[in-house]
Amino acid sequence: MNNIALYFHIPFCVKKCDYCAFYSLGGANDTVKEDYFNALLSQLSFFSTEKTVSSVYFGGGTPPMLGIERLCKLLSTVQGRFKLADDCEITVEVNPKTVDFNGLKQLRDQGFNRLSVGVQSADDGILKSVGRIHSFADAVECIENAHKVGFDNVSADIIFALPSQTKEMLSDSLSKIMSTNVVHISAYSLQLEEGTPLYDRRDSLALPTEEIEEAQYELLCKELSAGGFMHYEISSFCKDGKRSRHNLAYWKRTEYFGFGASAHSFYNNRRFSNVADVNEYIRLSELGLFAPTDYEDSPEITPEEALEEAIMLGLRTSDGAEIPEGAKKTAASIASLGYGDFENGILSLNSKGFRVSNSVISEIINNI
Ligand code: SF4
């Protein structure tokens, strides 16, 4: 494949949300951000590729916390150094409270063409209870501003299976979020991660059972589908064909290269990552030690591993995965039970199949 995707990790947030286990820092000062920005530019200057860049993704963390000008400068450097596809998808993640109309306009004018907004829920009580810094009204304002400055590809992230959340509350959130006219929704169930404040107070929370979580996922699939969203990946729904091209690159095993602390790469048939520590990342960059990765320690992916990856990742999407001879009977029986289609050697799961995708993937892999 002659395409590559680029990822920039911006690990700064206003403050940590109570459930968050991503690598990000709350309340970093501007000196650290400036040093980190320079380290990113430095890593960029060490990387070159002849491939066409099909997508660029600024994730976090909360990218606007780096500063809008710095984000624009990073993107202009990418635009100047690499060959970008004419329809290159350029996404930036935002927390609704961290970017205003002018900031969004600057981003759009620089060439960002997709916005991923961390909405999470339309219920202010729930947002507060998990430590989000914004209200639903803030999210609506952010999405409206994004539309006004010309973003026609806006995605909302939502979380379900939250403490005390009922099916009715989820349903209410979904219809309010759909009414903002976003064209993409990513929906994840809450994961209680050790070391987070939410985990520490788990005994005092009304956490959903596995059955409730499954029922909420089923409801979500049904309501988003009724709202005109196509379920094209386990956690992803889109309208108007607006699939996330960047995420599809991950699922289709397109090469990607990650810049910044903790960023992962799949490059030269290896998977590796940068050091997950902002200060260490900056220190290494100042020594000119790029890339500070475990590249040399990452073995090349074998053909057997590549096949398993292709099945695992492919079955996450509605495009499905090509099934090797040995597992074709299993694939046919999975399809006959109503979990998806098996045609021309390709098994693709539907919403019912996505709900049991872990079992389906193991069944297929055990039979190849
Ligand atoms: S805004 Fe996102 S990355 Fe930052 S703490 Fe909250 S969940 Fe984590």
Boltz pocket constraint, residues with backbone or C-beta under 6 A from the ligand:
constraints:
  - pocket:
      binder: B
      contacts: [[A, 12], [A, 13], [A, 15], [A, 16], [A, 17], [A, 20], [A, 21], [A, 22], [A, 24], [A, 60], [A, 61], [A, 62], [A, 95], [A, 118]]
      max_distance: 6.0
